[in-house]
């Protein structure tokens, strides 16, 4: 099974992995509000769900690599557009938005061209 976002295979050109970021409550130390004499902390709600995809885009030519890059960055647009994110095992997350895409510092050249990346998807509250 392959992964997808909004039904588009964005990551299948090379190896990749999915990971869920920290989940739970958004907790703040009460002294952060300016009074260091207030002990303890308080919860201010749930953290938004974030799924991170890390991997390598791989292509035979520079032009083909740019097509892969552009397909991903076309999903990180404003106004935000959400969709279903599905990992390679069939696990799906509805109403996810691609909020960030970052590449490693260089394109590696060998039999194929490749570039490492990290894509961050978030489920906004109310989505």
N, CA, C and O atoms as a GROMACS GRO file, in nm:
protein
  508
    1UNK      N    1   0.085  -0.117   0.000
    1UNK     CA    2   0.000   0.000   0.000
    1UNK      C    3   0.090   0.124   0.000
    1UNK      O    4   0.194   0.126   0.066
    2UNK      N    5   0.050   0.225  -0.073
    2UNK     CA    6   0.129   0.347  -0.076
    2UNK      C    7   0.058   0.457   0.004
    2UNK      O    8  -0.062   0.449   0.029
    3UNK      N    9   0.132   0.556   0.041
    3UNK     CA   10   0.078   0.668   0.117
    3UNK      C   11   0.020   0.771   0.021
    3UNK      O   12   0.046   0.768  -0.099
    4UNK      N   13  -0.060   0.863   0.077
    4UNK     CA   14  -0.115   0.970  -0.007
    4UNK      C   15  -0.164   1.084   0.080
    4UNK      O   16  -0.187   1.069   0.200
    5UNK      N   17  -0.179   1.200   0.016
    5UNK     CA   18  -0.243   1.315   0.076
    5UNK      C   19  -0.341   1.368  -0.027
    5UNK      O   20  -0.301   1.402  -0.139
    6UNK      N   21  -0.468   1.376   0.009
    6UNK     CA   22  -0.575   1.414  -0.083
    6UNK      C   23  -0.576   1.323  -0.205
    6UNK      O   24  -0.612   1.366  -0.315
    7UNK      N   25  -0.538   1.197  -0.186
    7UNK     CA   26  -0.536   1.101  -0.295
    7UNK      C   27  -0.415   1.110  -0.385
    7UNK      O   28  -0.408   1.038  -0.486
    8UNK      N   29  -0.319   1.196  -0.353
    8UNK     CA   30  -0.198   1.216  -0.435
    8UNK      C   31  -0.080   1.147  -0.367
    8UNK      O   32  -0.056   1.168  -0.248
    9UNK      N   33  -0.007   1.066  -0.442
    9UNK     CA   34   0.115   1.001  -0.390
    9UNK      C   35   0.228   1.103  -0.395
    9UNK      O   36   0.291   1.122  -0.499
   10UNK      N   37   0.254   1.168  -0.282
   10UNK     CA   38   0.358   1.271  -0.277
   10UNK      C   39   0.495   1.217  -0.238
   10UNK      O   40   0.597   1.279  -0.268
   11UNK      N   41   0.500   1.102  -0.172
   11UNK     CA   42   0.623   1.056  -0.110
   11UNK      C   43   0.678   0.926  -0.167
   11UNK      O   44   0.787   0.884  -0.126
   12UNK      N   45   0.610   0.862  -0.258
   12UNK     CA   46   0.645   0.728  -0.303
   12UNK      C   47   0.767   0.717  -0.392
   12UNK      O   48   0.806   0.605  -0.428
   13UNK      N   49   0.828   0.827  -0.428
   13UNK     CA   50   0.946   0.819  -0.516
   13UNK      C   51   1.069   0.765  -0.444
   13UNK      O   52   1.164   0.720  -0.509
   14UNK      N   53   1.069   0.768  -0.312
   14UNK     CA   54   1.185   0.723  -0.235
   14UNK      C   55   1.141   0.677  -0.098
   14UNK      O   56   1.021   0.671  -0.070
   15UNK      N   57   1.237   0.644  -0.011
   15UNK     CA   58   1.201   0.598   0.123
   15UNK      C   59   1.145   0.712   0.207
   15UNK      O   60   1.184   0.828   0.191
   16UNK      N   61   1.054   0.678   0.297
   16UNK     CA   62   0.994   0.778   0.385
   16UNK      C   63   0.939   0.708   0.508
   16UNK      O   64   0.923   0.586   0.510
   17UNK      N   65   0.910   0.788   0.611
   17UNK     CA   66   0.848   0.734   0.732
   17UNK      C   67   0.756   0.840   0.792
   17UNK      O   68   0.780   0.960   0.780
   18UNK      N   69   0.651   0.794   0.856
   18UNK     CA   70   0.554   0.879   0.923
   18UNK      C   71   0.580   0.874   1.073
   18UNK      O   72   0.618   0.770   1.126
   19UNK      N   73   0.558   0.986   1.140
   19UNK     CA   74   0.568   0.990   1.286
   19UNK      C   75   0.467   1.091   1.339
   19UNK      O   76   0.442   1.195   1.278
   20UNK      N   77   0.408   1.057   1.452
   20UNK     CA   78   0.317   1.151   1.517
   20UNK      C   79   0.396   1.228   1.622
   20UNK      O   80   0.473   1.170   1.698
   21UNK      N   81   0.375   1.358   1.625
   21UNK     CA   82   0.442   1.441   1.725
   21UNK      C   83   0.372   1.429   1.860
   21UNK      O   84   0.275   1.354   1.875
   22UNK      N   85   0.421   1.505   1.956
   22UNK     CA   86   0.370   1.502   2.093
   22UNK      C   87   0.218   1.520   2.093
   22UNK      O   88   0.163   1.605   2.022
   23UNK      N   89   0.152   1.440   2.174
   23UNK     CA   90   0.008   1.448   2.191
   23UNK      C   91  -0.023   1.467   2.338
   23UNK      O   92   0.057   1.429   2.424
   24UNK      N   93  -0.136   1.524   2.367
   24UNK     CA   94  -0.177   1.543   2.506
   24UNK      C   95  -0.228   1.682   2.529
   24UNK      O   96  -0.295   1.741   2.444
   25UNK      N   97  -0.197   1.736   2.646
   25UNK     CA   98  -0.246   1.867   2.686
   25UNK      C   99  -0.140   1.975   2.666
   25UNK      O  100  -0.020   1.949   2.677
   26UNK      N  101  -0.187   2.096   2.637
   26UNK     CA  102  -0.100   2.212   2.633
   26UNK      C  103  -0.092   2.264   2.776
   26UNK      O  104  -0.189   2.317   2.829
   27UNK      N  105   0.025   2.248   2.839
   27UNK     CA  106   0.044   2.280   2.980
   27UNK      C  107   0.145   2.394   2.992
   27UNK      O  108   0.249   2.395   2.926
   28UNK      N  109   0.112   2.491   3.078
   28UNK     CA  110   0.198   2.606   3.100
   28UNK      C  111   0.221   2.622   3.250
   28UNK      O  112   0.127   2.612   3.330
   29UNK      N  113   0.346   2.649   3.288
   29UNK     CA  114   0.376   2.680   3.427
   29UNK      C  115   0.310   2.814   3.461
   29UNK      O  116   0.325   2.911   3.387
   30UNK      N  117   0.239   2.819   3.573
   30UNK     CA  118   0.166   2.941   3.609
   30UNK      C  119   0.259   3.060   3.631
   30UNK      O  120   0.218   3.174   3.611
   31UNK      N  121   0.382   3.034   3.673
   31UNK     CA  122   0.477   3.145   3.694
   31UNK      C  123   0.511   3.215   3.562
   31UNK      O  124   0.566   3.325   3.562
   32UNK      N  125   0.477   3.152   3.448
   32UNK     CA  126   0.501   3.215   3.318
   32UNK      C  127   0.415   3.339   3.298
   32UNK      O  128   0.439   3.418   3.207
   33UNK      N  129   0.314   3.356   3.385
   33UNK     CA  130   0.227   3.473   3.375
   33UNK      C  131   0.280   3.592   3.454
   33UNK      O  132   0.208   3.690   3.473
   34UNK      N  133   0.404   3.583   3.498
   34UNK     CA  134   0.468   3.699   3.558
   34UNK      C  135   0.479   3.699   3.709
   34UNK      O  136   0.545   3.787   3.765
   35UNK      N  137   0.417   3.606   3.776
   35UNK     CA  138   0.424   3.602   3.922
   35UNK      C  139   0.492   3.471   3.962
   35UNK      O  140   0.430   3.365   3.962
   36UNK      N  141   0.620   3.480   3.995
   36UNK     CA  142   0.699   3.359   4.026
   36UNK      C  143   0.654   3.292   4.156
   36UNK      O  144   0.698   3.181   4.185
   37UNK      N  145   0.567   3.357   4.236
   37UNK     CA  146   0.521   3.297   4.361
   37UNK      C  147   0.406   3.198   4.338
   37UNK      O  148   0.369   3.125   4.430
   38UNK      N  149   0.349   3.196   4.217
   38UNK     CA  150   0.238   3.105   4.190
   38UNK      C  151   0.295   2.967   4.156
   38UNK      O  152   0.365   2.953   4.055
   39UNK      N  153   0.266   2.867   4.238
   39UNK     CA  154   0.320   2.734   4.210
   39UNK      C  155   0.234   2.657   4.110
   39UNK      O  156   0.118   2.690   4.086
   40UNK      N  157   0.295   2.556   4.052
   40UNK     CA  158   0.220   2.463   3.968
   40UNK      C  159   0.206   2.505   3.824
   40UNK      O  160   0.274   2.595   3.775
   41UNK      N  161   0.115   2.436   3.757
   41UNK     CA  162   0.092   2.460   3.616
   41UNK      C  163  -0.056   2.437   3.587
   41UNK      O  164  -0.131   2.388   3.671
   42UNK      N  165  -0.096   2.475   3.466
   42UNK     CA  166  -0.236   2.460   3.426
   42UNK      C  167  -0.244   2.411   3.283
   42UNK      O  168  -0.158   2.444   3.200
   43UNK      N  169  -0.347   2.332   3.255
   43UNK     CA  170  -0.372   2.284   3.119
   43UNK      C  171  -0.466   2.382   3.049
   43UNK      O  172  -0.565   2.427   3.107
   44UNK      N  173  -0.434   2.414   2.924
   44UNK     CA  174  -0.513   2.510   2.848
   44UNK      C  175  -0.575   2.446   2.723
   44UNK      O  176  -0.607   2.516   2.627
   45UNK      N  177  -0.592   2.315   2.726
   45UNK     CA  178  -0.656   2.247   2.614
   45UNK      C  179  -0.566   2.141   2.555
   45UNK      O  180  -0.454   2.118   2.600
   46UNK      N  181  -0.617   2.076   2.452
   46UNK     CA  182  -0.543   1.971   2.383
   46UNK      C  183  -0.444   2.029   2.284
   46UNK      O  184  -0.466   2.137   2.228
   47UNK      N  185  -0.334   1.958   2.262
   47UNK     CA  186  -0.242   1.994   2.155
   47UNK      C  187  -0.305   1.955   2.023
   47UNK      O  188  -0.378   1.856   2.016
   48UNK      N  189  -0.278   2.032   1.918
   48UNK     CA  190  -0.326   1.996   1.785
   48UNK      C  191  -0.246   1.876   1.736
   48UNK      O  192  -0.125   1.870   1.757
   49UNK      N  193  -0.313   1.783   1.670
   49UNK     CA  194  -0.247   1.665   1.615
   49UNK      C  195  -0.151   1.708   1.504
   49UNK      O  196  -0.188   1.785   1.415
   50UNK      N  197  -0.028   1.658   1.509
   50UNK     CA  198   0.070   1.685   1.404
   50UNK      C  199   0.135   1.554   1.362
   50UNK      O  200   0.180   1.476   1.446
   51UNK      N  201   0.137   1.530   1.231
   51UNK     CA  202   0.202   1.413   1.173
   51UNK      C  203   0.316   1.464   1.086
   51UNK      O  204   0.297   1.554   1.004
   52UNK      N  205   0.434   1.405   1.103
   52UNK     CA  206   0.552   1.446   1.027
   52UNK      C  207   0.593   1.331   0.935
   52UNK      O  208   0.600   1.215   0.976
   53UNK      N  209   0.621   1.366   0.810
   53UNK     CA  210   0.671   1.269   0.713
   53UNK      C  211   0.814   1.311   0.680
   53UNK      O  212   0.838   1.424   0.637
   54UNK      N  213   0.909   1.218   0.699
   54UNK     CA  214   1.048   1.243   0.665
   54UNK      C  215   1.092   1.140   0.563
   54UNK      O  216   1.058   1.022   0.574
   55UNK      N  217   1.167   1.184   0.462
   55UNK     CA  218   1.211   1.090   0.361
   55UNK      C  219   1.301   1.152   0.258
   55UNK      O  220   1.364   1.255   0.281
   56UNK      N  221   1.306   1.086   0.141
   56UNK     CA  222   1.388   1.133   0.029
   56UNK      C  223   1.304   1.129  -0.097
   56UNK      O  224   1.240   1.029  -0.127
   57UNK      N  225   1.305   1.239  -0.171
   57UNK     CA  226   1.248   1.240  -0.304
   57UNK      C  227   1.356   1.193  -0.400
   57UNK      O  228   1.470   1.237  -0.390
   58UNK      N  229   1.321   1.104  -0.492
   58UNK     CA  230   1.420   1.050  -0.585
   58UNK      C  231   1.367   1.057  -0.727
   58UNK      O  232   1.250   1.026  -0.753
   59UNK      N  233   1.455   1.098  -0.821
   59UNK     CA  234   1.417   1.108  -0.962
   59UNK      C  235   1.540   1.090  -1.049
   59UNK      O  236   1.653   1.106  -1.003
   60UNK      N  237   1.517   1.056  -1.175
   60UNK     CA  238   1.626   1.031  -1.269
   60UNK      C  239   1.688   1.160  -1.322
   60UNK      O  240   1.805   1.160  -1.360
   61UNK      N  241   1.612   1.270  -1.326
   61UNK     CA  242   1.663   1.396  -1.380
   61UNK      C  243   1.631   1.511  -1.285
   61UNK      O  244   1.546   1.499  -1.197
   62UNK      N  245   1.700   1.622  -1.306
   62UNK     CA  246   1.674   1.742  -1.227
   62UNK      C  247   1.530   1.790  -1.248
   62UNK      O  248   1.463   1.827  -1.152
   63UNK      N  249   1.485   1.789  -1.371
   63UNK     CA  250   1.348   1.832  -1.401
   63UNK      C  251   1.245   1.744  -1.332
   63UNK      O  252   1.146   1.795  -1.278
   64UNK      N  253   1.267   1.615  -1.332
   64UNK     CA  254   1.173   1.523  -1.267
   64UNK      C  255   1.172   1.543  -1.115
   64UNK      O  256   1.068   1.529  -1.051
   65UNK      N  257   1.289   1.576  -1.058
   65UNK     CA  258   1.295   1.603  -0.915
   65UNK      C  259   1.215   1.728  -0.881
   65UNK      O  260   1.147   1.732  -0.779
   66UNK      N  261   1.224   1.830  -0.966
   66UNK     CA  262   1.146   1.952  -0.944
   66UNK      C  263   0.996   1.926  -0.953
   66UNK      O  264   0.919   1.989  -0.880
   67UNK      N  265   0.955   1.836  -1.039
   67UNK     CA  266   0.812   1.801  -1.047
   67UNK      C  267   0.766   1.744  -0.913
   67UNK      O  268   0.658   1.779  -0.865
   68UNK      N  269   0.847   1.657  -0.853
   68UNK     CA  270   0.812   1.599  -0.722
   68UNK      C  271   0.807   1.706  -0.613
   68UNK      O  272   0.715   1.707  -0.531
   69UNK      N  273   0.905   1.795  -0.613
   69UNK     CA  274   0.908   1.902  -0.513
   69UNK      C  275   0.786   1.993  -0.528
   69UNK      O  276   0.720   2.026  -0.429
   70UNK      N  277   0.759   2.032  -0.651
   70UNK     CA  278   0.647   2.122  -0.677
   70UNK      C  279   0.512   2.060  -0.641
   70UNK      O  280   0.421   2.131  -0.599
   71UNK      N  281   0.500   1.929  -0.657
   71UNK     CA  282   0.375   1.862  -0.621
   71UNK      C  283   0.348   1.874  -0.471
   71UNK      O  284   0.233   1.890  -0.429
   72UNK      N  285   0.453   1.867  -0.391
   72UNK     CA  286   0.436   1.880  -0.246
   72UNK      C  287   0.408   2.025  -0.209
   72UNK      O  288   0.312   2.053  -0.136
   73UNK      N  289   0.489   2.118  -0.257
   73UNK     CA  290   0.471   2.258  -0.217
   73UNK      C  291   0.339   2.316  -0.267
   73UNK      O  292   0.289   2.413  -0.210
   74UNK      N  293   0.283   2.259  -0.372
   74UNK     CA  294   0.151   2.304  -0.420
   74UNK      C  295   0.042   2.274  -0.318
   74UNK      O  296  -0.065   2.335  -0.323
   75UNK      N  297   0.067   2.184  -0.225
   75UNK     CA  298  -0.031   2.151  -0.122
   75UNK      C  299  -0.019   2.241   0.000
   75UNK      O  300  -0.110   2.244   0.084
   76UNK      N  301   0.090   2.315   0.012
   76UNK     CA  302   0.112   2.406   0.125
   76UNK      C  303   0.075   2.547   0.081
   76UNK      O  304   0.162   2.631   0.059
   77UNK      N  305  -0.054   2.572   0.069
   77UNK     CA  306  -0.102   2.698   0.014
   77UNK      C  307  -0.193   2.769   0.112
   77UNK      O  308  -0.246   2.709   0.206
   78UNK      N  309  -0.211   2.898   0.089
   78UNK     CA  310  -0.307   2.977   0.166
   78UNK      C  311  -0.414   3.026   0.072
   78UNK      O  312  -0.380   3.075  -0.036
   79UNK      N  313  -0.540   3.014   0.104
   79UNK     CA  314  -0.589   2.963   0.231
   79UNK      C  315  -0.566   2.813   0.244
   79UNK      O  316  -0.564   2.740   0.146
   80UNK      N  317  -0.550   2.771   0.368
   80UNK     CA  318  -0.520   2.631   0.396
   80UNK      C  319  -0.630   2.540   0.342
   80UNK      O  320  -0.748   2.573   0.348
   81UNK      N  321  -0.587   2.427   0.290
   81UNK     CA  322  -0.679   2.329   0.233
   81UNK      C  323  -0.649   2.194   0.296
   81UNK      O  324  -0.538   2.143   0.285
   82UNK      N  325  -0.747   2.137   0.363
   82UNK     CA  326  -0.723   2.011   0.433
   82UNK      C  327  -0.766   1.892   0.349
   82UNK      O  328  -0.843   1.905   0.253
   83UNK      N  329  -0.715   1.775   0.387
   83UNK     CA  330  -0.749   1.652   0.320
   83UNK      C  331  -0.709   1.534   0.406
   83UNK      O  332  -0.661   1.552   0.518
   84UNK      N  333  -0.730   1.415   0.355
   84UNK     CA  334  -0.696   1.295   0.428
   84UNK      C  335  -0.552   1.255   0.398
   84UNK      O  336  -0.512   1.246   0.282
   85UNK      N  337  -0.476   1.230   0.504
   85UNK     CA  338  -0.338   1.184   0.495
   85UNK      C  339  -0.337   1.035   0.529
   85UNK      O  340  -0.390   0.995   0.632
   86UNK      N  341  -0.279   0.954   0.442
   86UNK     CA  342  -0.277   0.809   0.462
   86UNK      C  343  -0.132   0.762   0.458
   86UNK      O  344  -0.058   0.794   0.365
   87UNK      N  345  -0.092   0.683   0.560
   87UNK     CA  346   0.045   0.632   0.561
   87UNK      C  347   0.052   0.500   0.483
   87UNK      O  348  -0.050   0.450   0.435
   88UNK      N  349   0.173   0.445   0.472
   88UNK     CA  350   0.196   0.326   0.391
   88UNK      C  351   0.132   0.200   0.448
   88UNK      O  352   0.130   0.096   0.382
   89UNK      N  353   0.080   0.207   0.571
   89UNK     CA  354   0.014   0.093   0.633
   89UNK      C  355  -0.138   0.105   0.630
   89UNK      O  356  -0.209   0.019   0.682
   90UNK      N  357  -0.188   0.212   0.568
   90UNK     CA  358  -0.332   0.232   0.559
   90UNK      C  359  -0.393   0.313   0.671
   90UNK      O  360  -0.514   0.336   0.671
   91UNK      N  361  -0.312   0.358   0.768
   91UNK     CA  362  -0.362   0.443   0.876
   91UNK      C  363  -0.394   0.579   0.816
   91UNK      O  364  -0.312   0.634   0.743
   92UNK      N  365  -0.511   0.634   0.846
   92UNK     CA  366  -0.549   0.762   0.787
   92UNK      C  367  -0.583   0.865   0.894
   92UNK      O  368  -0.630   0.832   1.003
   93UNK      N  369  -0.558   0.989   0.860
   93UNK     CA  370  -0.591   1.104   0.943
   93UNK      C  371  -0.672   1.200   0.857
   93UNK      O  372  -0.622   1.250   0.756
   94UNK      N  373  -0.795   1.227   0.896
   94UNK     CA  374  -0.882   1.317   0.821
   94UNK      C  375  -0.853   1.462   0.857
   94UNK      O  376  -0.800   1.491   0.965
   95UNK      N  377  -0.888   1.552   0.769
   95UNK     CA  378  -0.882   1.698   0.793
   95UNK      C  379  -0.742   1.746   0.828
   95UNK      O  380  -0.727   1.833   0.914
   96UNK      N  381  -0.640   1.691   0.763
   96UNK     CA  382  -0.501   1.734   0.786
   96UNK      C  383  -0.463   1.842   0.684
   96UNK      O  384  -0.511   1.842   0.570
   97UNK      N  385  -0.376   1.933   0.726
   97UNK     CA  386  -0.328   2.041   0.640
   97UNK      C  387  -0.176   2.038   0.637
   97UNK      O  388  -0.112   2.027   0.742
   98UNK      N  389  -0.118   2.048   0.517
   98UNK     CA  390   0.028   2.057   0.506
   98UNK      C  391   0.068   2.198   0.547
   98UNK      O  392   0.037   2.295   0.478
   99UNK      N  393   0.137   2.210   0.661
   99UNK     CA  394   0.171   2.341   0.715
   99UNK      C  395   0.317   2.379   0.692
   99UNK      O  396   0.352   2.497   0.700
  100UNK      N  397   0.403   2.281   0.663
  100UNK     CA  398   0.544   2.313   0.640
  100UNK      C  399   0.611   2.203   0.559
  100UNK      O  400   0.581   2.084   0.575
  101UNK      N  401   0.700   2.244   0.472
  101UNK     CA  402   0.782   2.152   0.394
  101UNK      C  403   0.923   2.208   0.393
  101UNK      O  404   0.944   2.324   0.357
  102UNK      N  405   1.020   2.126   0.434
  102UNK     CA  406   1.159   2.172   0.439
  102UNK      C  407   1.249   2.065   0.382
  102UNK      O  408   1.236   1.947   0.414
  103UNK      N  409   1.342   2.107   0.297
  103UNK     CA  410   1.437   2.014   0.237
  103UNK      C  411   1.571   2.021   0.307
  103UNK      O  412   1.605   2.121   0.370
  104UNK      N  413   1.648   1.913   0.294
  104UNK     CA  414   1.785   1.915   0.340
  104UNK      C  415   1.864   2.016   0.258
  104UNK      O  416   1.814   2.070   0.160
  105UNK      N  417   1.986   2.039   0.297
  105UNK     CA  418   2.065   2.148   0.239
  105UNK      C  419   2.121   2.122   0.100
  105UNK      O  420   2.181   2.212   0.041
  106UNK      N  421   2.103   2.001   0.044
  106UNK     CA  422   2.161   1.975  -0.088
  106UNK      C  423   2.089   1.860  -0.157
  106UNK      O  424   2.022   1.778  -0.095
  107UNK      N  425   2.105   1.859  -0.290
  107UNK     CA  426   2.059   1.746  -0.370
  107UNK      C  427   2.176   1.650  -0.385
  107UNK      O  428   2.285   1.691  -0.424
  108UNK      N  429   2.153   1.523  -0.353
  108UNK     CA  430   2.257   1.422  -0.370
  108UNK      C  431   2.247   1.364  -0.509
  108UNK      O  432   2.138   1.337  -0.559
  109UNK      N  433   2.362   1.346  -0.572
  109UNK     CA  434   2.367   1.300  -0.710
  109UNK      C  435   2.440   1.167  -0.716
  109UNK      O  436   2.553   1.154  -0.670
  110UNK      N  437   2.375   1.069  -0.774
  110UNK     CA  438   2.430   0.935  -0.792
  110UNK      C  439   2.360   0.873  -0.910
  110UNK      O  440   2.341   0.940  -1.012
  111UNK      N  441   2.322   0.749  -0.899
  111UNK     CA  442   2.244   0.686  -1.006
  111UNK      C  443   2.115   0.766  -1.028
  111UNK      O  444   2.074   0.788  -1.142
  112UNK      N  445   2.053   0.810  -0.919
  112UNK     CA  446   1.938   0.900  -0.922
  112UNK      C  447   1.973   1.026  -0.845
  112UNK      O  448   2.069   1.028  -0.768
  113UNK      N  449   1.895   1.130  -0.867
  113UNK     CA  450   1.906   1.252  -0.787
  113UNK      C  451   1.811   1.236  -0.669
  113UNK      O  452   1.703   1.178  -0.684
  114UNK      N  453   1.849   1.285  -0.553
  114UNK     CA  454   1.760   1.276  -0.438
  114UNK      C  455   1.782   1.392  -0.344
  114UNK      O  456   1.890   1.452  -0.339
  115UNK      N  457   1.678   1.422  -0.269
  115UNK     CA  458   1.686   1.526  -0.168
  115UNK      C  459   1.602   1.482  -0.048
  115UNK      O  460   1.490   1.435  -0.064
  116UNK      N  461   1.658   1.499   0.070
  116UNK     CA  462   1.586   1.468   0.192
  116UNK      C  463   1.488   1.579   0.225
  116UNK      O  464   1.510   1.695   0.188
  117UNK      N  465   1.380   1.545   0.294
  117UNK     CA  466   1.278   1.644   0.326
  117UNK      C  467   1.208   1.608   0.457
  117UNK      O  468   1.219   1.497   0.509
  118UNK      N  469   1.135   1.707   0.506
  118UNK     CA  470   1.043   1.688   0.617
  118UNK      C  471   0.916   1.765   0.584
  118UNK      O  472   0.922   1.884   0.553
  119UNK      N  473   0.803   1.698   0.590
  119UNK     CA  474   0.673   1.761   0.565
  119UNK      C  475   0.589   1.749   0.692
  119UNK      O  476   0.577   1.640   0.748
  120UNK      N  477   0.532   1.861   0.737
  120UNK     CA  478   0.453   1.862   0.860
  120UNK      C  479   0.305   1.887   0.827
  120UNK      O  480   0.269   1.983   0.759
  121UNK      N  481   0.224   1.798   0.878
  121UNK     CA  482   0.079   1.808   0.860
  121UNK      C  483   0.015   1.832   0.997
  121UNK      O  484   0.057   1.773   1.096
  122UNK      N  485  -0.086   1.918   1.001
  122UNK     CA  486  -0.151   1.949   1.128
  122UNK      C  487  -0.303   1.945   1.110
  122UNK      O  488  -0.358   1.985   1.007
  123UNK      N  489  -0.369   1.894   1.214
  123UNK     CA  490  -0.515   1.899   1.219
  123UNK      C  491  -0.554   2.014   1.308
  123UNK      O  492  -0.538   2.008   1.430
  124UNK      N  493  -0.604   2.121   1.248
  124UNK     CA  494  -0.642   2.239   1.324
  124UNK      C  495  -0.771   2.211   1.401
  124UNK      O  496  -0.857   2.138   1.354
  125UNK      N  497  -0.783   2.271   1.519
  125UNK     CA  498  -0.905   2.257   1.597
  125UNK      C  499  -1.020   2.317   1.517
  125UNK      O  500  -1.005   2.421   1.453
  126UNK      N  501  -1.132   2.251   1.522
  126UNK     CA  502  -1.248   2.298   1.447
  126UNK      C  503  -1.251   2.247   1.305
  126UNK      O  504  -1.346   2.274   1.231
  127UNK      N  505  -1.147   2.173   1.264
  127UNK     CA  506  -1.143   2.121   1.126
  127UNK      C  507  -1.214   1.988   1.116
  127UNK      O  508  -1.222   1.930   1.009
   0.00000   0.00000   0.00000
